[in-house]
Amino acid sequence: MNITIQPKHLSGDVKASSSKSYSHRYIIAASLAKGKSRIKNVLDSDDLIATKDALRALGAQFDESDVVGTSVRCVRKNILCKESGSTLRFLIPLALITEKEMTFHGEGGLIKRPLSIYEDIFKEKGILFKRISKDSLPVVVKGPLIPGTYQIKGNVSSQFISGLLFALPLLKEDSKIVLLPPVESVDYIIMTIDVLNKFGVKVNYENQIIDIPGNQSYHSAELCVEGDFSQAAFWMVAGTIGHPIKLYGLDQKSLQGDKKIVDLIISMGGLIKFDEAYGTYQIDPSTTKGISIDLSQIPDLGPILMILAALSDGKSTFTGIERLKIKESNRLNAMIDVLHKYGVHAALDEDTLHIKGQSELRGNQVFSSHGDHRIAMAIAIGAIRARGSVTIQDAEVVKKSYPDFFQIYEKLGGIFDVN
């Protein structure tokens, strides 16, 4: 599906979409709790469909908001993760608990997403981790998962750490995860620990060491998934570069690391206020200025912040950009390509991206989505300030995390044709 957008400011009220990160974590924890949990407001996206289907293969049952958990067992030996890195990395350690040979499959960019962290630590402990083809999915695993000490580099995806955090408390003996500095995406680790606590599982995180008592069990819970700051970021930037937008459904005290989008936009001169009485963020248009931004803890905000930088006075610099290269696409190269097509000066100097801002973006351009939901959405927000139409190829990739994105875009006044 290709979408051709006409330049037009967006304005109005938006309910934040459900947090993808919390949705994954809540339904995984609920699947490990014996009995019925009720998890409301779970995101309905391709990634969550993949996680639910994978959890069914491990014994869980789903009925709308109800999740019936059980002891982990192998119901189906083949697990299709579609393009969801969270599904793959969160559930491999749980599959090892079954002590059955299970095979994880993927689609699209997930087939080549790195798994060397698991490959190295599991092979070291004598756990089967076998690729059918070199450096790609499918991968065959077979437990048992062994309690003990796991050393993991802290500058890799936190999904590996979260995957172990879900599984290790279920083993009979204690375990420990030692994070080797520098540690990135700390907020996602804390988010996982928060979810464990909500389901009655206790771990201790201190001085880059996570102590995990064994022989624990998950307890059922009733929870509601909060709004997603990483998705709300697109509308916050839309309001900053266009017309006023009001966002509701976000928790100002959220543990989500991507909540930093609010502070970053304000640091650039943006106008964002939180109304405690109504629980809404009001975003008003403003003239922003370039600043230096470290993306090491917030890589998912990279694409939309680069669009804002392109429309800000002066120069912005982005550091901590390595992990952008191993997302659904190489987001660093993809965004440099997007910015150049938009007529923006963007230059890479070793590990720093420099962007020179301007008042408008070049229009009458055709963009590849690079098969990446966040790239497609960033291009769409940039179209607000383009001097001509903007066509996004394969725009349906937004279904991975935000199926309603273009419906909301249209509701806010956006004009586009689907072809």
C-alpha positions in Angstrom: 0.0 0.0 0.0 1.4 3.4 -1.0 0.1 6.6 0.5 0.4 10.1 -1.1 0.1 12.9 1.5 -0.7 16.5 0.7 1.0 19.0 3.0 -1.4 20.2 5.7 -1.1 21.0 9.4 -2.7 18.6 11.8 -4.8 19.7 14.8 -7.2 18.2 17.3 -7.4 15.6 20.2 -5.7 12.3 20.2 -6.0 9.3 22.5 -2.6 7.8 23.0 -2.3 4.2 21.7 -1.6 1.4 24.2 2.0 0.9 25.2 3.5 -1.8 23.0 6.2 -2.4 25.6 3.8 -2.9 28.5 1.4 -4.9 26.4 4.1 -7.5 25.6 5.2 -7.6 29.2 1.8 -7.8 30.8 0.5 -10.7 28.6 3.7 -12.6 29.0 3.6 -12.4 32.8 -0.1 -13.2 32.8 0.6 -16.3 30.7 3.0 -17.5 33.4 0.5 -17.0 36.2 -1.7 -19.9 37.1 -5.3 -18.9 36.8 -7.0 -16.0 35.0 -5.7 -12.5 34.7 -7.5 -9.6 33.1 -5.3 -7.3 31.0 -7.3 -4.4 29.5 -6.2 -2.1 26.7 -3.6 -4.4 25.2 -2.4 -3.0 21.9 -3.9 -4.7 18.8 -1.0 -4.8 16.4 0.9 -7.3 14.4 3.6 -7.6 17.1 1.1 -8.4 19.8 -0.7 -10.9 17.6 2.6 -12.7 17.2 3.3 -12.7 21.0 -0.1 -14.1 21.8 0.2 -16.8 19.2 3.7 -17.7 20.6 2.3 -17.8 24.1 -0.4 -20.2 23.0 2.4 -22.5 21.8 3.7 -22.4 25.4 0.3 -23.2 27.0 -1.5 -19.9 27.5 -5.1 -19.2 26.5 -6.6 -15.8 25.5 -10.2 -14.7 25.5 -10.5 -10.9 24.8 -9.0 -9.3 27.9 -8.7 -12.5 29.8 -5.5 -14.5 29.9 -5.4 -18.0 31.4 -1.9 -18.9 32.4 -0.3 -22.2 33.3 3.0 -23.9 33.8 5.2 -23.4 30.7 4.8 -26.4 28.4 5.3 -27.2 24.7 1.9 -27.2 23.0 3.4 -26.6 19.6 7.0 -26.9 18.5 7.1 -24.2 15.9 6.7 -20.6 16.9 6.2 -17.8 14.3 7.3 -14.4 15.6 6.4 -12.6 12.4 8.6 -9.4 12.5 8.5 -9.0 16.3 11.9 -8.8 18.0 10.2 -8.6 21.4 8.3 -11.9 20.7 11.5 -13.7 19.7 13.8 -12.4 22.4 11.4 -12.5 25.3 10.2 -16.0 24.7 13.3 -18.0 23.8 14.3 -18.4 27.5 10.7 -19.5 28.3 10.8 -22.1 25.5 14.0 -23.6 27.2 12.0 -24.3 30.3 9.8 -26.8 28.4 13.0 -29.0 27.8 11.5 -29.7 24.4 13.1 -28.9 21.1 11.3 -25.8 19.7 11.9 -23.8 16.6 11.5 -20.0 16.2 10.7 -18.6 12.8 10.5 -15.0 11.6 9.6 -12.8 8.7 11.0 -9.8 7.0 13.8 -8.0 8.8 13.5 -10.2 11.9 15.2 -13.1 10.1 18.5 -11.2 10.3 18.1 -9.5 13.7 21.0 -10.3 16.0 20.7 -13.2 18.4 24.4 -13.7 19.2 23.9 -12.7 22.9 21.6 -15.7 23.5 23.7 -17.9 21.2 26.9 -17.2 23.2 25.5 -17.5 26.7 23.4 -20.6 26.0 26.2 -22.5 24.2 28.5 -21.7 27.1 26.1 -23.5 29.4 25.6 -26.4 27.1 22.1 -25.4 26.0 21.1 -26.2 22.5 20.9 -23.1 20.2 21.2 -24.1 16.6 20.6 -22.0 13.5 19.4 -23.8 10.4 21.0 -21.2 8.2 24.0 -19.1 9.3 23.2 -15.8 11.1 19.4 -16.0 10.4 16.2 -17.6 11.5 14.9 -20.3 12.0 16.7 -21.1 15.2 16.2 -24.4 17.2 16.5 -24.4 21.0 16.2 -27.0 23.6 16.5 -26.7 27.4 16.7 -27.1 30.2 17.4 -23.5 31.1 20.1 -23.6 33.8 20.1 -21.3 36.9 23.3 -19.5 37.6 25.2 -16.3 36.6 24.6 -14.8 33.1 27.0 -12.0 32.0 25.5 -9.8 29.3 26.9 -6.7 27.6 24.8 -3.7 28.7 24.9 -1.9 25.4 22.9 -4.6 23.5 19.1 -4.8 23.3 17.5 -4.9 26.7 15.1 -7.5 25.2 17.7 -10.2 26.0 17.8 -9.2 29.6 14.0 -9.0 29.9 13.7 -12.5 28.3 15.9 -14.0 31.0 14.1 -12.0 33.7 10.8 -13.6 32.8 12.2 -17.1 32.9 14.9 -17.4 35.6 12.6 -16.8 38.6 10.8 -20.0 37.6 13.9 -22.2 38.1 14.4 -24.0 41.4 17.7 -22.3 42.3 18.8 -18.6 42.4 20.3 -16.8 39.4 22.1 -13.6 38.7 22.4 -11.3 35.6 25.6 -9.3 35.5 25.4 -6.3 33.1 28.7 -5.3 31.7 29.0 -1.5 31.2 28.0 0.7 29.5 24.3 -0.2 30.2 21.8 1.2 27.7 18.0 1.1 27.7 18.0 0.9 31.5 14.3 2.1 31.5 13.2 -1.0 29.7 14.9 -3.3 32.2 13.2 -1.3 35.1 9.9 -1.6 33.2 10.3 -5.4 33.1 11.1 -5.5 36.8 8.1 -3.4 37.5 5.9 -5.8 35.7 7.4 -8.8 37.5 6.5 -7.0 40.8 2.9 -6.5 39.7 2.7 -10.3 39.2 4.3 -11.2 42.5 7.8 -11.9 41.3 10.7 -10.2 43.2 14.2 -9.4 41.9 16.8 -7.0 43.1 18.6 -4.6 40.7 21.6 -2.8 42.1 25.0 -1.8 40.8 24.4 -3.4 37.4 23.7 -6.7 39.0 20.2 -8.3 39.0 19.8 -10.9 41.8 16.9 -13.3 40.9 15.7 -15.7 43.6 14.5 -19.0 42.2 11.5 -21.1 42.9 9.1 -18.2 42.5 5.6 -18.2 40.9 3.6 -15.6 39.1 0.3 -14.5 40.5 -2.7 -13.5 38.4 -3.5 -9.8 38.2 -6.0 -7.3 36.8 -4.2 -4.4 35.0 -4.8 -1.8 32.3 -2.1 -1.0 29.7 -1.1 2.7 29.8 -0.6 4.9 26.8 2.6 4.8 24.7 5.0 7.7 24.8 7.0 6.4 21.8 3.9 6.6 19.6 2.7 9.8 21.2 6.0 11.4 20.2 4.8 11.6 16.6 1.8 13.7 17.5 3.9 15.8 19.9 6.2 16.7 17.0 3.2 17.2 14.7 1.7 19.8 17.2 5.1 21.5 17.6 5.7 22.0 13.8 2.0 22.5 12.9 -1.1 23.4 14.8 -2.2 22.6 18.4 -2.7 19.0 19.4 -4.0 17.6 22.7 -3.0 14.2 23.9 -4.8 12.1 26.5 -4.3 8.6 27.9 -0.6 9.1 29.0 0.7 8.6 32.5 2.9 11.6 33.5 4.6 9.3 36.1 5.2 6.5 33.6 8.4 4.4 33.8 8.6 4.5 30.0 12.0 5.8 28.9 10.5 7.4 25.9 8.7 9.8 28.1 11.9 11.8 27.6 10.3 13.1 24.4 8.5 15.7 26.5 11.7 17.1 28.0 13.6 17.0 24.7 10.9 19.0 22.8 10.8 21.6 25.7 14.6 21.8 25.6 14.4 22.6 21.9 12.0 25.4 22.7 8.7 23.5 22.2 5.5 24.3 24.1 4.2 21.3 26.0 2.1 21.5 29.1 0.5 18.8 31.2 -3.0 19.5 32.7 -3.2 17.4 35.9 -6.9 18.0 36.2 -7.7 16.3 32.9 -4.6 14.2 32.5 -3.8 15.7 29.0 -0.7 17.0 27.3 -1.3 20.3 25.3 1.2 20.8 22.5 1.3 24.2 20.8 3.3 25.2 17.7 6.6 26.8 18.3 9.9 27.7 16.7 12.4 25.1 17.9 16.2 25.2 18.0 18.8 22.5 17.4 20.4 20.8 20.4 22.6 17.8 21.1 20.7 14.5 21.7 22.0 11.2 23.0 19.8 8.4 21.7 21.6 5.5 23.5 18.7 5.1 26.0 15.9 6.2 23.6 16.6 4.7 20.1 13.0 4.5 19.1 12.7 8.2 19.3 15.5 8.7 16.8 13.4 9.0 13.6 10.9 11.5 14.8 13.4 13.6 16.6 15.5 13.8 13.4 12.4 15.2 11.6 12.0 17.8 14.3 15.7 18.6 14.1 15.3 19.1 10.3 12.7 21.8 11.0 14.5 23.5 13.9 16.8 26.6 13.7 20.5 25.8 13.7 22.3 22.5 13.9 21.4 19.4 15.9 23.8 16.5 16.7 22.8 13.0 17.5 25.1 10.6 19.4 24.5 7.1 20.8 23.2 6.0 17.4 24.7 2.5 17.1 21.6 0.6 18.0 19.6 2.4 15.3 21.4 0.2 12.9 19.9 -3.1 14.2 16.2 -2.2 14.4 13.5 -3.3 11.9 15.7 -1.5 9.3 19.1 0.2 9.6 17.3 3.3 10.9 20.3 5.5 10.8 20.9 4.9 7.1 17.2 5.0 6.4 16.7 8.4 8.1 19.8 9.9 6.4 18.1 8.8 3.1 14.8 10.3 4.2 16.4 13.6 5.2 18.3 13.9 2.0 15.2 13.4 -0.1 13.5 16.1 2.0 16.4 18.4 1.0 18.0 18.5 4.5 21.7 18.6 5.1 22.5 15.5 7.2 26.0 14.3 7.6 27.5 11.3 9.5 30.8 11.9 11.3 31.9 8.6 12.8 29.5 8.1 15.6 27.7 11.5 15.4 24.9 12.6 13.0 24.7 16.3 12.2 21.5 17.8 10.9 21.2 21.4 9.7 17.6 22.7 10.2 15.5 24.6 7.7 12.0 26.1 7.6 10.4 23.7 5.1 11.1 20.3 3.5 11.3 19.5 -0.2 8.2 18.0 -1.5 7.0 16.0 -4.6 9.1 13.1 -3.4 8.6 9.3 -3.2 10.0 7.6 -0.1 10.6 4.0 0.8 9.3 3.0 4.3 12.4 0.7 4.5 9.9 -1.8 5.9 10.0 0.0 9.2 6.9 1.4 11.0 8.8 4.2 12.7 10.4 5.4 9.5 7.0 5.5 7.7 5.4 7.5 10.6 8.3 9.9 10.7 8.0 10.6 7.0 4.3 11.2 7.4 4.8 13.8 10.1 7.5 15.5 8.0 5.0 15.8 5.2 3.2 18.5 7.2 5.9 21.0 6.3 6.8 19.7 2.8 6.5 21.9 -0.3 4.5 19.4 -2.3 3.1 15.9 -2.0 4.9 13.1 -0.2 4.4 9.4 -1.2 5.3 6.6 1.2 5.7 3.2 -0.3 4.6 0.1 1.7 3.0 2.4 4.3 1.1 -0.6 5.8 4.2 -1.4 7.9 2.6 0.9 10.6 0.4 -2.1 11.4 3.4 -3.6 13.3 2.9 -1.1 16.2 0.2 1.4 15.3 -2.5 0.1 13.0 -4.7 3.2 13.5 -1.9 5.7 12.7 -3.2 6.9 9.3 -6.9 6.9 10.5 -5.9 9.3 13.3 -3.7 11.3 10.8 -6.9 11.8 8.7 -9.0 12.6 11.7 -6.6 15.4 12.6 -7.1 16.9 9.2 -4.5 15.1 7.1 -5.2 14.6 3.5 -3.9 11.6 1.6 -4.7 9.1 -1.2 -4.1 5.4 -0.9 -2.9 3.6 -4.1 
